[in-house]
Amino acid sequence: MLSVYAKYITIMSNENKTIHEFELNLICDFFSNMERQGPGSPEVTLKALSFIDNLTDKSLIADIGCGTGGQTMVLAEHTPGQITGLDFLSDFIHIFNRNALQSGLQDRVKGIVGSMDDLPFQKEELDLIWSEGAIYNIGFERGLNEWRQYLKPGGYIAVSESSWFTDERPAEINDFWVDAYPEIDTIPNQVAKIHKAGYLPVATFILPENCWTEHYFALKVPAQEIFLRKYAGNKIAEEFSTLQSMEVELYRKYKEFYGYVFFIAKKVGQ
């Protein structure tokens, strides 16, 4: 569930051939101090869940790119079935499993380290695939197509994805997002991709502003203070922290043009 801005700094560093494991550890350390690693809220998670039916205590659910599991624990508290959270960062999974234990959910919720482009599930095994703010790591269209095989016929996919709200936007925000995530698209185009991938679109809604301000940016302030104290003098850490501040400023300036959108869809056919 890492913010796309974290991916952006990794891309920047990689282009300059300076990326290494330590830098990724810096990013992980920053977001480990936050309940959520991207925009969202318990209310939004439950709203998306309200469009999904037929879940039972036998249902198998996967939360792909789960981060530390803020949204996963909300899911587990409001739906039956077994939930597997998957993330490629082992530190996140350690926190995820600790949170499940502290919430008394360890019998139904388990986090595992893995890659979203090679999921450890059987074909047509899952009743629901969930992914908040993480499908961009593999790409929206690719994720829809590749993950479909793991869903039972009639199974659901629910993902939140950064999207344009308008066909035209100022050059500053357009260029930033195209550099950070070239696959960002308008909502109608995203829905068309869902349909093309073999799903029936069920619901689409824009995440409200408080998912950014209250449940994400506000939590960044103490996390950033802890981070900068810990890594004082580290140029990569300072660059990453600056980018986090840029994220806040860009959103405040251009929030009418972009944001996260929840897409819920149902697998049709085989």
N, C-alpha and C positions, 0 to 999 in steps of 0.2 A: 504494500500500500504506500510505498514511498512516493512523495510528491514528484510530479514531473520535473520540477526544478532541481531535484536531487539528481535525476537522470541527466538533466541538461549540463550540470557542472561536470559530471562524469564524461559526457561526450566532449565538452570543451577540453578537459584535461587529456583525454585520449587523443584528440587531434593534435595536441601539443606534445604527445608521447611522454607524459609525466604521470599518467594514472598508474597506481599500483594498489595492492591490497590495503595498505595502511590508509589511503585516502578513502576507500570504501568503508573502512572501519570508523573513520571520522564521521561520515554521513550517518552510519548506523548508530553511533554513539549519540549524535544530536537527536535523532528521532526516537531513540529508546526512552528519552525523558518525556515523551508525549503519549497520551492515551490513544490518539489517532495520528497517523502519518500523512493525512491528506484531508481535504474538506469533507464534511459529513456530520451527522448527528444521530442520536438514538431515534429521534422522531422520524427522520428520513429513512433510516433502516426499516423501521416498522411500517412506514407508508408503502415502501417497495414490497415488503413482505405481504401486505394486505391484498396484493393482486395475485398472490400465488395460493392455489388450493390443493387439496388432496394429499397434504403431507401427514404422515402417520408416524408412530414410534418405530416403524420399520424403514422409514425413509433414510436415504443416504445423501448427505449434503457435503459439498466441497466449497470452501472459501479460498479462492485462488489469489495469491498475493495478499495474504491476511495481515501482514505486519504483526503488531503485538496483540491483535485480536479485539480491539475496542468494539467493532461492529459484530464480531463473531459471538461474543458473550451476550450481546443484545439478542441476536438471532436465537441462540440456545435457550434463552430465558422465555422466549415467546413461540417456540415451535418444537415439536417432538422430533425424534430421529437422531441419528449419529452425524456429527459434524467433524470433518477433517479440515484443518487449516493448513495451508501450504505456503511457504515463503522460502526464498533462496538464502536469506540471512539467518544464520543459526542463532545469533543473539536475540533476534526478534522471536524466534520459535521458543527459546528458553523462557522469555518473558510471557509469551502466549500460554505456555503450559503452566507456568506459575499462576497466571491470572485465572485459568480454568480451575486449578486446584483451590485457590482462595475463594472462588465463587461456588465451590461445590459441584462443578460441572465436569469434573475429570472423567467420569464414567461415560459421558456422551460426547465430549469435546477433546480432540487431540490435535496438536500441532506437529507437523513434520517438515523437515528441510527437503526442498525439491525445486524443480524448474517447471515453470508453466508451459514451456514448449516440449515437455516430455512428462506428462502427468502420469502418476503411478496408479491409475484406475483402469478397470476393465471396461470394455465397450458396453454401452447401454447399462452401466452400473448405477449411475447417479440419478436422483430425482430432481436435484437442484444444484446448479452451479452459481455461486455468488462471487462477485469481485467488485469491491468498492475502490475506485481510483487506482486500479492496478493493471487493467487490461492493456493500457498503452505500452507496457513493457514488451509485449509481444506484437502489439498492433491490433487495433479494433477489429478489422476485417479478418485478419489471420486468426485471432482468438475465437471469433464467432465460428469460423469454419472448422478449425482443428478441435475445439472443445465439444462440438456438437456430437461427435462419435461416442462420447462418454455418457451422454444423456439417454435415458430411457425415452421411447416414444411418448410424447405428452409431457416430458420433463421440462423444467423451466431453466432459463438463464436470466440473471439479474446483475447488471453491471452499471457502474457510474463512470462516465467518460467526459473528458473535457471537450467542449463543443462551441462552435460559433453560434451566436444568437442572430446575427445579421449576415447578409451577403457581402456587405462592404464594411470596412473598419479602418481606423487610422493606421498609417504605415508602421508606427512604433510598435504597437501591440501585435499587428499582423506579422511583422518580421521576427519579433521575439518568439512567437509561438511556432511559426514555420521552422525556425531554427531548432527550437526545443523539441517539437513534435510535429513533423511534416504531415502526419495523417489526420490532424485535427480537421473537423469538417462541420458543416451545418447540420442541424437536427434532422431536417427532411432527408438529407443524404445518408445520415446514419441509419435512419429507419429503413431506407431502401436497401442498405447493406444487410440489415437484419433479415429482411424478407428474402433477399437473394440467397442468403446462406441457409435457408430452409427452416426459418422460424416464422411463427405467427406473432407479429407485434401485439403485445397485450396492453402496455401502458408506457408512457413517457412523461417525465416531469423534470423541471429545472430545480436544482437544489437551491433553497432560499439563501439569502445573503448571510444569515447568522451561521450557516454551516462553514463559512469562511472566517467571519469576524470573531464569533463567540467560541466556536468549537475547534478552531484551527489557529488563527493568528494570535488570539489571546493566550493560547497555550504555548506559543512559540517564544513569548517574551521571557518567561523564567527559564525555559530550555536553552535559549540563546545566551542568557547570562551565565548559566552553569557551564555551557560549552566554551565560551570565550575565556572564562577563568581557568578552566582546565587546560586549554590549548593556547594560552597566552604566548604570542610571538610566533605561532605556527602560521605561515603565510597561506597554506592551503585551507586551513580552518577559517582564517579571516576572510578569504575569498568566498568560501561557502556561506559564511554568516552574512556577508554583504549581499549575496544573491537572495538569501531569505528575506532580507529587508526590501530588496527590489521587488520580490513577489508581492509583498503587501502594498507597496506603492503602485505597482502596475494594476493590481486589482481595484484599488480605490479609484484610480483614474479612468479605467476602461471596463468596469464591471457590467456596463450595459451591452457590451459586445461579446462577452464570453463567460463561461462558467462550467460547472459540472452538471451533467444531465443523467438521470437514472433511466435506463432502458430495461424493460421487463418483456420477455418473449417466451414463447412456448414452442418446443420442437414438434414439427409436423412430419408425418411420414416415417420412414425407417432411416 
